[in-house]
Structure formats: structure tokens, C-alpha cells
Amino acid sequence: MFHFGSPINFVFLVLILAAVGLFWANSIGLAALRQKLANPALFARLAPAYNPHRRKLKFILMTVAAACLIFSLANPQGGIRNQKIKRQSVDLYLALDISKSMYAQDISPNRLEKARQFGLKLLSSLRGERIGLITFAGDATVEVPLTVDYQAVEMQLQIASPDDMPTQGTAIEAAIELAMRSQAKEKKAKQKAILFVTDGENHEEAAIEKAKSAAEKGIFTFIVGVGTTEGAKIPINKDTYAGFQLDKSGAVVVSKMNEGLMQKIAAAGQGQFWDLNKLSSTAVISDLAGFLAGIEKNEFEQRSFDDYDTYFYWTAAIALLLLLVEMLIPNANKIKPVISPAKNPPTLKGENIQSRKAQLLDLE
């Protein structure tokens, strides 16, 4: 299908129409002026180099060249679109903890920002895998379903906040349940992975049983822990000057990363646990990639839209050729110089010489 990538540039054709109008008006004015100066025959003798036809030809070449350049700017394109491509990838859910305990600053700048940075780095390392985003606190929500649109996941990851979750807590089991529901909707269930980035501050053992049940259905649980076992106070919001959270007795709450619980959940889910306070994000992602390589790949259909070839260089080449031809055409006719041969002086022979001498003597 042929079309133009930037048709807005056709507006420059108005300039060509204006130039044609000015040239036409100028030609009429020059013709009237020549008639006032002399009749055509006399003008041809007075200005033999002048050639109005060459002037018109050069203008036509420049006008067509300008039109070709405008066509190049409009970017003519043609090709195939809406191709169906079947791809295989590992399905991975990224589950981000947005409970208020993630505001704790035992990891700089705080647990939530550290988790966010890890998620962004994970996205940049993916190579065609489908990824979905789940946020959870006291409950869980699918923010982005499984997709290869990493920009959509990145945007939601950047704006995720504890203020979006009215129910507080760390309901890991609720996030696992969402992944299981997603798998149940598929005609042919395939293996998946769910990666939690959390401080694991959960006082319920239900998550262990849920991870075990999910693993039996082909959903493996991996956990990245953010925070320290020493813990830190929880700001009321991300700004510490606003104060810290208090318990029912009025004492300041100290949030500690529940490493033991997260290890148990990962083991039950046939996955792995990593401590982001001890390992770099790069090391964790590299280790995770090794586990994902052993997970069954899912086949899905992807469409490629607007796959066109561009042809602007053809009209640009024509324009360049026309401009070169225009430069080679001279503006005026070539005048051949008329050289009058010199007249030979009369030669005086014999009798003429003697007669001429006699005349001179008589004058004296």
C-alpha cells in the first residue's frame, strides 16, 4: 500500500505556485517593455544574446526540481503491514510491594525506590519476554497484564505508590492468587513465574501454602527482599519530617525485613530468594535469567504494524539531476564575433609610380 509518511509537507507546493505566478507576471512585463523599446526584428539585432525560451526552460527545470524535493519531504512509502508473527517467551509477573512499610529508609533512598530501581533494570534486561505488573499491600491488583509493551509497564512502575492501596499489609498470597486466576483463563495453561519485590513483613503463613499450590499448577515463586533485618522506622509518607507510624500503644513502629518467611515462600514455590541488600541488581537478574531459561516458553501471536519501505531518495535524485541540467544551460545565446578582413592598400606598379612622381613634381 502506497502512502506518504509526512503529507503535511505538501503545503510547500503553494510556494511553487506563487513562484510560477511571479514568473508569468514578470515575463508579460518584459515582453511589453521590449515592444516599447523596438520592434522584434530591431530588438533581435540590438540584443542578439537574449533568448526568452532558454529563460523559460531553466525556470521549468528548477520548478520541477523543487516539486521533486517536496515529494521527498513528504516521504513516499510502500510495503506490507499487519504481518502476523508467532513468538515464544517466558511469562513473568513482577509483583511490587507498595505497603507503607516500603517507605522505611534502612536502604537508601528507601525500600520502595530501591524496589522500583530494580524493576526498571529488570525491564531493560528483558529480550522479548512477556511481563505483567501486579501491585500489592493488603490486597493485590493487576496494573498491567502480560505484554511485551515494556513502556506501559515502566510507566505504571514509576507511579506506583502506597497511596493507591487503601488496605495496608503485605498480602503475598493475594498476588499469587491473581497469577493463578490469569492462568486459569487460558485455553492451554503454560508455566509462569512470579517475582516478588518486597520486605516480606507478613505475619500470616497462608502465603507459603498458596505458593506451594501455585507451583503444583506451574507458577513458580521468586522473591527479592528489600530492607534489613535490623529494620527502620516507617515514615507516615515518603518525607521523614512528617513523622513516623505508631502502634496502638503509641510506640514507634520498627519494620524489619522478614527474611525467614520469604525463604520459606520461595522454597514452597519452587523458586529462589535473593537479598537485594547483599547482592547487586545485576547479579540477581543474571541468576533469575538462569531459572527462567528452564521454564516452559509460551507461544503467542504478535502483529507488526506499518512496516513500510521509503522511496524519498528517488525523487531527491531526480531533483539533483534536473538542477545539474539547469546549471549547464547558458542564460544567453552565444554570439559569434564578426571579423572584417583588412583591406589591402593599393599597390602602385610601373607606370602608376612614374605618373605619381610627375604629379608630385608639378605640385612643387
C-alpha positions as CSV (number, residue, x, y, z in Angstrom):
1,M,0.0,0.0,0.0
2,F,1.5,3.3,-1.1
3,H,1.2,6.4,1.0
4,F,3.1,9.4,2.2
5,G,4.7,9.5,5.7
6,S,4.7,13.3,6.1
7,P,1.9,14.6,3.8
8,I,1.9,17.9,5.7
9,N,5.0,18.9,3.7
10,F,2.8,19.2,0.5
11,V,1.9,22.7,1.9
12,F,5.2,23.9,0.3
13,L,3.6,23.4,-3.1
14,V,2.0,26.7,-2.5
15,L,5.4,28.4,-2.8
16,I,5.9,26.8,-6.2
17,L,2.5,28.1,-7.4
18,A,3.5,31.6,-6.1
19,A,6.8,31.4,-8.0
20,V,5.0,30.4,-11.2
21,G,2.7,33.3,-10.9
22,L,5.5,35.8,-10.3
23,F,7.5,34.4,-13.3
24,W,4.4,34.6,-15.5
25,A,3.8,38.2,-14.5
26,N,7.4,39.1,-15.0
27,S,7.5,37.6,-18.4
28,I,4.5,39.6,-19.5
29,G,6.1,42.8,-18.2
30,L,9.4,42.2,-20.0
31,A,7.5,41.5,-23.3
32,A,5.6,44.8,-23.0
33,L,8.9,46.6,-22.3
34,R,10.6,45.1,-25.4
35,Q,7.7,46.2,-27.6
36,K,8.1,49.8,-26.3
37,L,11.9,49.8,-27.0
38,A,11.8,48.4,-30.5
39,N,10.0,46.1,-32.9
40,P,11.0,42.4,-32.6
41,A,13.4,42.5,-35.6
42,L,15.3,45.5,-34.4
43,F,15.4,44.2,-30.8
44,A,16.9,40.9,-32.0
45,R,19.7,43.0,-33.7
46,L,20.2,45.2,-30.6
47,A,20.3,42.2,-28.1
48,P,21.4,39.1,-30.1
49,A,22.3,37.2,-26.9
50,Y,18.9,37.5,-25.3
51,N,16.9,34.2,-25.5
52,P,13.5,34.1,-23.7
53,H,13.0,30.4,-24.5
54,R,16.1,29.4,-22.5
55,R,14.9,31.5,-19.6
56,K,11.6,29.7,-19.6
57,L,13.3,26.3,-19.9
58,K,15.6,26.9,-16.9
59,F,12.7,28.1,-14.8
60,I,10.7,24.9,-15.7
61,L,13.6,22.7,-14.7
62,M,14.0,24.5,-11.4
63,T,10.3,24.3,-10.7
64,V,10.1,20.5,-11.4
65,A,13.2,20.0,-9.2
66,A,11.6,21.9,-6.3
67,A,8.4,19.8,-6.7
68,C,10.5,16.6,-6.5
69,L,12.2,17.8,-3.3
70,I,8.8,18.5,-1.8
71,F,7.8,14.9,-2.7
72,S,10.9,13.7,-0.9
73,L,10.0,15.7,2.2
74,A,6.5,14.1,2.1
75,N,8.4,10.7,2.4
76,P,6.7,8.4,-0.1
77,Q,6.4,4.9,1.3
78,G,5.1,1.5,0.3
79,G,5.3,-2.0,1.7
80,I,3.5,-4.7,3.8
81,R,1.6,-4.1,7.0
82,N,-0.2,-6.1,9.7
83,Q,2.1,-9.1,9.5
84,K,1.4,-11.9,12.0
85,I,4.4,-13.1,13.8
86,K,4.4,-16.0,16.3
87,R,6.9,-15.7,19.1
88,Q,7.9,-17.7,22.1
89,S,8.6,-16.3,25.5
90,V,8.6,-16.9,29.3
91,D,5.7,-15.3,31.1
92,L,6.8,-13.3,34.1
93,Y,4.7,-11.4,36.6
94,L,6.6,-8.6,38.5
95,A,4.8,-8.2,41.9
96,L,5.7,-4.9,43.6
97,D,5.1,-4.4,47.3
98,I,3.5,-0.9,47.8
99,S,2.7,-1.2,51.5
100,K,3.7,1.8,53.7
101,S,6.5,-0.3,55.3
102,M,8.3,0.2,52.0
103,Y,8.8,3.8,52.9
104,A,11.3,2.7,55.5
105,Q,14.8,4.1,54.9
106,D,17.1,1.3,56.1
107,I,18.0,1.0,52.4
108,S,18.8,4.3,50.5
109,P,16.8,6.2,49.5
110,N,14.1,3.9,50.8
111,R,12.8,0.4,50.2
112,L,10.2,1.4,47.6
113,E,12.6,3.4,45.5
114,K,15.2,0.6,45.7
115,A,12.5,-1.9,44.6
116,R,11.4,0.5,41.8
117,Q,15.0,0.8,40.5
118,F,15.4,-2.9,40.5
119,G,12.2,-3.3,38.5
120,L,13.3,-0.8,35.9
121,K,16.7,-2.5,35.5
122,L,14.8,-5.8,35.1
123,L,12.8,-4.3,32.2
124,S,15.9,-3.1,30.4
125,S,17.3,-6.6,30.5
126,L,14.3,-8.4,29.0
127,R,14.6,-9.6,25.4
128,G,11.1,-10.3,24.2
129,E,9.7,-12.0,27.3
130,R,6.1,-11.1,28.3
131,I,5.8,-9.3,31.6
132,G,2.9,-8.2,33.7
133,L,2.8,-5.9,36.7
134,I,1.0,-6.6,40.0
135,T,1.0,-4.2,42.9
136,F,0.0,-5.4,46.4
137,A,-0.3,-4.4,50.0
138,G,-3.3,-5.5,52.0
139,D,-4.8,-6.6,48.6
140,A,-3.4,-7.1,45.1
141,T,-4.2,-5.5,41.7
142,V,-3.1,-6.3,38.2
143,E,-1.8,-3.0,36.9
144,V,-0.6,-4.3,33.5
145,P,-1.5,-7.7,32.1
146,L,1.1,-9.9,30.4
147,T,2.6,-7.9,27.5
148,V,5.7,-7.0,25.5
149,D,4.9,-3.3,25.8
150,Y,7.7,-2.5,28.3
151,Q,6.9,1.2,28.2
152,A,3.5,0.6,29.6
153,V,4.9,-1.5,32.5
154,E,7.6,1.1,33.1
155,M,5.1,3.9,33.3
156,Q,3.0,2.1,35.9
157,L,6.1,1.1,37.8
158,Q,7.1,4.7,38.1
159,I,3.9,5.9,39.5
160,A,3.0,3.0,41.9
161,S,2.5,4.3,45.4
162,P,1.2,3.2,48.8
163,D,-1.4,5.9,48.5
164,D,-3.0,3.8,45.7
165,M,-3.8,0.9,48.1
166,P,-6.4,1.7,50.8
167,T,-5.9,-1.7,52.5
168,Q,-2.4,-2.0,54.1
169,G,-0.4,-5.1,54.8
170,T,1.7,-7.5,52.8
171,A,-0.7,-9.9,51.2
172,I,1.7,-12.0,49.1
173,E,-0.9,-14.8,48.8
174,A,-3.3,-12.3,47.2
175,A,-0.8,-11.6,44.4
176,I,-0.2,-15.3,43.8
177,E,-3.9,-15.8,43.6
178,L,-4.2,-13.2,40.8
179,A,-1.5,-15.0,38.8
180,M,-3.3,-18.3,39.2
181,R,-6.6,-16.7,38.1
182,S,-4.8,-15.4,35.0
183,Q,-3.5,-18.8,34.1
184,A,-6.9,-20.4,34.7
185,K,-8.4,-18.2,31.9
186,E,-6.1,-19.6,29.3
187,K,-7.2,-22.4,27.0
188,K,-4.0,-24.2,27.4
189,A,-2.2,-23.4,30.7
190,K,1.5,-22.8,30.5
191,Q,4.2,-22.4,33.1
192,K,4.8,-19.0,34.5
193,A,6.9,-17.2,37.1
194,I,6.0,-14.5,39.6
195,L,8.8,-12.3,41.0
196,F,8.0,-10.5,44.3
197,V,10.0,-7.4,45.3
198,T,9.1,-6.9,48.9
199,D,10.2,-6.5,52.5
200,G,8.1,-9.6,53.4
201,E,6.6,-8.2,56.5
202,N,3.7,-10.6,56.6
203,H,2.6,-12.3,59.8
204,E,0.5,-14.9,58.1
205,E,1.6,-18.3,56.9
206,A,-1.1,-18.5,54.2
207,A,1.4,-17.3,51.6
208,I,3.5,-20.5,52.0
209,E,0.5,-22.8,51.2
210,K,-0.5,-20.5,48.3
211,A,3.0,-20.6,46.8
212,K,3.0,-24.4,47.1
213,S,-0.4,-24.7,45.4
214,A,0.7,-22.4,42.6
215,A,3.9,-24.4,42.0
216,E,1.8,-27.5,41.5
217,K,-0.1,-25.7,38.7
218,G,3.1,-24.4,37.0
219,I,3.5,-21.0,38.6
220,F,6.9,-20.6,40.3
221,T,7.5,-18.0,43.0
222,F,10.7,-16.0,43.2
223,I,11.3,-13.3,45.8
224,V,13.7,-10.3,46.0
225,G,14.0,-8.9,49.5
226,V,14.5,-5.2,50.1
227,G,15.3,-3.9,53.6
228,T,17.4,-5.1,56.5
229,T,16.8,-7.5,59.4
230,E,17.7,-4.6,61.8
231,G,14.7,-2.7,60.4
232,A,13.8,1.0,60.4
233,K,11.0,3.4,61.4
234,I,8.2,3.8,58.9
235,P,7.6,7.4,57.8
236,I,3.9,8.5,57.6
237,N,4.7,9.3,54.0
238,K,7.9,9.3,52.0
239,D,9.1,12.5,53.8
240,T,10.5,11.7,57.2
241,Y,9.8,15.2,58.6
242,A,6.1,14.3,58.6
243,G,6.6,11.9,61.5
244,F,6.6,8.1,61.9
245,Q,3.9,5.5,62.2
246,L,2.8,4.5,65.7
247,D,1.2,1.3,67.0
248,K,-1.9,1.1,69.1
249,S,0.0,1.8,72.3
250,G,1.6,4.9,70.8
251,A,5.1,3.4,70.3
252,V,7.0,4.0,67.1
253,V,6.7,1.0,64.7
254,V,10.0,-0.5,63.5
255,S,9.7,-2.5,60.3
256,K,12.1,-5.4,59.8
257,M,12.6,-7.5,56.6
258,N,11.1,-10.9,57.2
259,E,13.9,-12.9,55.5
260,G,12.9,-16.3,57.1
261,L,9.3,-16.1,55.8
262,M,10.4,-15.1,52.3
263,Q,12.8,-18.0,52.1
264,K,10.1,-20.4,53.1
265,I,7.7,-19.0,50.5
266,A,10.3,-19.2,47.7
267,A,11.1,-22.8,48.7
268,A,7.4,-23.8,48.7
269,G,7.0,-22.1,45.3
270,Q,10.0,-24.0,43.8
271,G,11.8,-20.7,43.3
272,Q,14.6,-18.7,44.8
273,F,15.1,-15.9,47.3
274,W,17.6,-13.0,46.9
275,D,18.6,-10.3,49.4
276,L,19.0,-7.0,47.5
277,N,20.9,-5.6,50.4
278,K,23.6,-8.2,49.9
279,L,23.5,-8.7,46.1
280,S,23.6,-6.2,43.2
281,S,20.6,-5.9,40.9
282,T,22.7,-7.2,38.0
283,A,23.7,-10.3,39.9
284,V,20.1,-11.1,40.9
285,I,18.8,-10.5,37.3
286,S,21.5,-12.8,35.9
287,D,20.7,-15.5,38.4
288,L,16.9,-15.1,37.7
289,A,17.6,-15.5,33.9
290,G,19.1,-18.9,34.6
291,F,16.0,-20.1,36.4
292,L,13.7,-18.6,33.7
293,A,15.6,-20.5,31.0
294,G,14.3,-23.7,32.4
295,I,10.7,-22.6,32.4
296,E,8.3,-23.7,29.6
297,K,8.0,-21.0,26.9
298,N,4.6,-19.8,25.7
299,E,3.8,-19.2,22.1
300,F,1.8,-16.0,21.3
301,E,0.9,-14.0,18.2
302,Q,2.3,-10.6,17.7
303,R,1.4,-8.2,14.9
304,S,3.8,-5.7,13.2
305,F,2.1,-2.6,12.1
306,D,3.1,0.0,9.4
307,D,6.1,-1.9,8.0
308,Y,6.9,0.3,5.0
309,D,9.8,0.9,2.7
310,T,10.7,4.5,1.9
311,Y,11.4,5.9,-1.5
312,F,12.3,9.6,-0.9
313,Y,15.7,9.2,-2.4
314,W,14.3,8.6,-5.9
315,T,12.6,11.9,-6.1
316,A,15.6,13.6,-4.5
317,A,17.9,12.1,-7.1
318,I,15.6,13.4,-9.9
319,A,15.7,16.8,-8.4
320,L,19.5,16.8,-8.2
321,L,19.7,15.7,-11.9
322,L,17.4,18.5,-13.0
323,L,19.3,21.1,-11.1
324,L,22.6,19.9,-12.8
325,V,21.0,20.2,-16.2
326,E,19.7,23.7,-15.4
327,M,23.2,24.8,-14.4
328,L,24.7,23.5,-17.7
329,I,22.2,25.6,-19.9
330,P,23.6,29.1,-20.5
331,N,21.4,32.1,-19.9
332,A,22.1,33.8,-23.3
333,N,22.9,32.8,-26.9
334,K,26.5,32.5,-27.9
335,I,27.4,35.4,-30.2
336,K,29.9,34.7,-33.0
337,P,32.3,37.6,-33.5
338,V,32.2,39.1,-36.9
339,I,35.8,39.9,-38.1
340,S,36.1,42.2,-41.2
341,P,39.2,41.4,-43.2
342,A,41.6,44.3,-43.5
343,K,41.6,45.9,-47.0
344,N,44.9,45.6,-48.8
345,P,46.4,49.0,-49.6
346,P,46.6,49.7,-53.3
347,T,49.8,48.7,-54.9
348,L,51.4,51.1,-57.4
349,K,53.3,49.4,-60.2
350,G,55.4,50.7,-63.1
351,E,53.6,53.5,-65.0
352,N,51.5,54.4,-62.0
353,I,54.6,55.1,-59.9
354,Q,56.2,57.3,-62.6
355,S,52.9,59.2,-63.1
356,R,52.5,59.7,-59.3
357,K,56.0,61.2,-59.1
358,A,55.3,63.6,-62.0
359,Q,52.2,64.8,-60.2
360,L,54.2,65.5,-57.1
361,L,56.9,67.4,-59.0
362,D,54.2,69.5,-60.7
363,L,52.8,70.4,-57.2
364,E,56.1,71.6,-56.1
